[in-house]
Every structure is written in C-alpha cells, then in structure tokens.
Amino acid sequence: MGFESPIFSTLHHIFDSAEDTDKSNNAPTRAYVRDARAMAATPADVKEFPNSYVFVIDMPGLKSGDIKVQVEDENVLLVSGERKREEEKEGAKYVRMERRAGKFMRKFVLPENANVDAISAVCKDGVLTVTVQKKPPPEPKKPKTVEVKIA
C-alpha cells in the first residue's frame, strides 16, 4: 500500500481540512492534528518468513524506554511512544525544525497463525525490529477407522 492509496489520500484530506476549519469548540487543535499526522505517517515494513512475521520501523534518536510494544484485543500489535524535543539552550533558537517530535503509534492486525505469546522486539541503530513467531500448522486429522462387526 503506497502513499497514493485512497486511505492516505482520505487521511491527508481530513487533516488538511481540519487546519482550515473555524476555531469552534469541536475543531481539533493544531497539536492534535500534528500528533495525528505523526501517528499516521510512521512508516513500517512488514515481512513474512516461513516461521515468523517481522515488523521493521525506523525510530531514529529513540531509546528503548521511549518505545512500547504491546498486544491488545489478542490480535493487534501496537507500537507506540514519544519522541521529545530537545530543550533549547540559552542563547540558541531554532532556525528550522524538520525532525518530527511528539507521539507516534502504529497498529497491525495479526493473522490467525501469529503466536502472540512469542514476540520479541529489538531496537538497534535507530531501527525497531519486532518479530512475531507463527504458530505451528495444525496437524492433519487422521481418518478414524470404525470396526465393522459381523452380525
């Protein structure tokens, strides 16, 4: 699913129109819209291997304590956290601020054969890798043999 997909187009349209709305009581704040964009724009790669699913998410500048990996509703993998802005030092001011700060979140619905009891997560060099092992395939049922009695 690329960034040109209808889902992303709809999300961008919603967020863009939210900034243009009048500041009524029901209008989202700029901070909310900024955080929602950060959550929707957290890119991830998902790979399937014979024995596992692997989720790869870029997390530059984050420590493992800033990242949460959870399973909710028994089949939804939730990766969330917050990237905090550096405190400004006295006498310094930002000329340009391009790096994203704030909350991020991604949810992935796991397939039925995902073993939610066998999940590992490693963050190395700014890349989070979450591995979800697959459950072994069910063994094929053997046919039941019924003894035929002679009457």
Secondary structure by P-SEA (a helix, b strand, c coil): cccccaaaaaaaaaaaaaaacccccccccaaaaaaaaaaaaccbbbbbcccbbbbbbbbccccccccccccccccbbbbbbbbbcccccccccccccccccccccccccccccccccbbbbbbcccbbbbbbbbccccccccbbbbbbbcc
